[in-house]
Amino acid sequence: MTELDAIYNTKILELAAGMPRTQRLADPQATATAHSKLCGSTVSVDLVMEGQRFADYGQTVKACLLGQAAAAVVGREIVGTTREEIREVAETMRRMLKENGRPPVGRWADLGVLEPVRDYKARHTSTMLVFEAIAKALQEIDGKAVRAEAAQ
């Protein structure tokens, strides 16, 4: 087995092949894109929030299998999730990749299949793109809320 076989395994292929929520939303509250200059991967997301929970989600993923696998798990689990939970999952993923931390657990446990990526720093960015795009979209929503309050 080559070293890269450890990160490009059957489970990652299965996740990427079954990516949910690939339709963009007709009327999102926010849209954001994250791009990796290193590998050219791009993830764009559309969000609709109800209070602190994700009510709807759409994504376009033009990324390597690692970015696709991460986006597939997020697409499957995000609706009904709170802002805080997605931030915690993103931080857990960051620690897993950069600080030898534990992988996510519970319904996010499939992200653990990406744990071998920690040894390939050049692949970290594409693995985290979906979380970066979501964070940008949430900032857009927050900015709109601040502007709306200021206008009142």
C-alpha positions as CSV (number, residue, x, y, z in Angstrom):
1,M,0.0,0.0,0.0
2,T,1.4,3.4,-0.9
3,E,1.3,6.2,1.6
4,L,-1.5,8.0,-0.2
5,D,-3.7,4.8,-0.1
6,A,-4.1,5.5,3.6
7,I,-6.1,8.7,2.8
8,Y,-7.8,7.7,-0.4
9,N,-9.7,4.6,0.9
10,T,-13.0,2.9,0.1
11,K,-15.0,4.8,2.8
12,I,-13.9,8.2,1.4
13,L,-14.9,7.1,-2.1
14,E,-18.3,6.0,-0.8
15,L,-18.9,9.2,1.0
16,A,-17.9,11.3,-2.0
17,A,-20.0,9.3,-4.4
18,G,-23.1,9.7,-2.2
19,M,-22.8,13.4,-1.6
20,P,-26.2,14.9,-0.6
21,R,-27.6,18.4,-1.0
22,T,-25.9,19.2,-4.2
23,Q,-28.7,21.5,-5.4
24,R,-28.2,25.2,-4.8
25,L,-31.0,26.9,-2.8
26,A,-33.3,29.2,-4.7
27,D,-33.5,31.8,-1.9
28,P,-30.7,31.4,0.6
29,Q,-30.0,33.9,3.4
30,A,-26.3,33.6,2.6
31,T,-24.0,32.2,0.0
32,A,-20.2,31.8,0.4
33,T,-17.3,30.1,-1.4
34,A,-14.0,28.8,-0.1
35,H,-11.2,28.1,-2.4
36,S,-7.8,26.4,-2.0
37,K,-5.1,28.1,-4.1
38,L,-2.8,25.1,-3.6
39,C,-5.0,22.5,-5.2
40,G,-7.8,24.5,-6.9
41,S,-10.6,22.9,-4.9
42,T,-13.7,25.1,-4.4
43,V,-16.7,24.6,-2.2
44,S,-19.8,27.0,-2.4
45,V,-22.6,26.8,0.1
46,D,-26.1,28.3,0.5
47,L,-27.6,28.6,4.0
48,V,-31.0,29.2,5.4
49,M,-31.2,29.6,9.2
50,E,-34.1,29.5,11.6
51,G,-32.8,31.1,14.8
52,Q,-29.6,29.3,15.6
53,R,-30.3,26.1,13.6
54,F,-29.6,25.3,10.0
55,A,-33.0,25.0,8.2
56,D,-31.7,24.3,4.7
57,Y,-28.4,23.8,3.0
58,G,-27.1,23.5,-0.6
59,Q,-23.6,23.0,-1.9
60,T,-21.5,22.9,-5.0
61,V,-18.3,21.0,-4.4
62,K,-15.5,21.0,-7.0
63,A,-12.8,19.4,-4.9
64,C,-10.6,16.4,-4.4
65,L,-12.0,13.3,-2.8
66,L,-11.0,14.6,0.6
67,G,-13.0,17.8,0.2
68,Q,-15.9,15.9,-1.3
69,A,-15.9,13.4,1.6
70,A,-16.0,16.2,4.2
71,A,-18.7,18.0,2.3
72,A,-20.7,14.9,2.0
73,V,-20.8,14.3,5.8
74,V,-21.6,17.9,6.4
75,G,-24.4,17.9,3.8
76,R,-25.9,14.8,5.4
77,E,-25.8,16.1,9.0
78,I,-26.1,19.9,8.9
79,V,-29.8,20.5,8.7
80,G,-31.1,20.8,12.3
81,T,-27.6,21.4,13.6
82,T,-26.9,24.6,15.6
83,R,-24.3,27.2,14.7
84,E,-22.4,26.2,17.9
85,E,-22.4,22.5,17.0
86,I,-21.0,23.2,13.5
87,R,-18.3,25.5,15.0
88,E,-17.4,22.7,17.4
89,V,-17.2,20.1,14.6
90,A,-15.0,22.4,12.6
91,E,-12.7,23.1,15.5
92,T,-12.5,19.3,16.3
93,M,-11.5,18.7,12.6
94,R,-8.9,21.5,12.8
95,R,-7.4,19.9,16.0
96,M,-7.6,16.4,14.5
97,L,-5.6,17.6,11.5
98,K,-3.2,20.1,13.0
99,E,-2.8,19.0,16.7
100,N,-3.1,15.2,16.6
101,G,-6.6,15.6,18.2
102,R,-9.3,13.1,18.3
103,P,-11.8,12.8,15.4
104,P,-15.4,14.0,15.7
105,V,-17.8,11.6,17.4
106,G,-21.5,10.9,17.3
107,R,-23.3,11.7,14.1
108,W,-20.2,13.4,12.8
109,A,-18.0,10.3,13.4
110,D,-17.7,9.6,9.6
111,L,-15.4,12.6,9.4
112,G,-12.9,10.4,11.3
113,V,-12.2,8.6,8.0
114,L,-10.2,11.8,7.2
115,E,-7.9,11.3,10.2
116,P,-4.9,10.0,8.1
117,V,-4.9,13.4,6.2
118,R,-3.1,14.9,9.3
119,D,0.1,13.5,7.8
120,Y,-0.4,15.4,4.6
121,K,-0.4,19.1,5.4
122,A,-1.0,20.0,1.7
123,R,-4.4,18.3,2.0
124,H,-5.6,20.0,5.1
125,T,-7.1,23.0,3.3
126,S,-9.2,21.1,0.9
127,T,-10.5,18.9,3.8
128,M,-11.6,22.0,5.7
129,L,-13.1,24.0,2.8
130,V,-16.7,23.2,3.6
131,F,-16.3,24.5,7.1
132,E,-14.6,27.6,5.8
133,A,-17.4,28.3,3.4
134,I,-20.0,27.8,6.1
135,A,-18.2,30.2,8.5
136,K,-18.1,32.8,5.7
137,A,-21.9,32.4,5.0
138,L,-22.6,32.7,8.8
139,Q,-20.6,35.9,8.8
140,E,-22.7,37.2,5.9
141,I,-25.9,36.4,7.8
142,D,-24.5,38.1,10.9
143,G,-23.5,41.2,8.9
144,K,-27.0,41.5,7.4
145,A,-28.5,41.3,10.9
146,V,-26.2,44.1,12.2
147,R,-27.0,46.3,9.2
148,A,-30.7,45.7,9.7
149,E,-30.5,46.7,13.4
150,A,-28.5,49.8,12.5
151,A,-31.2,50.8,10.0
152,Q,-33.9,50.7,12.6
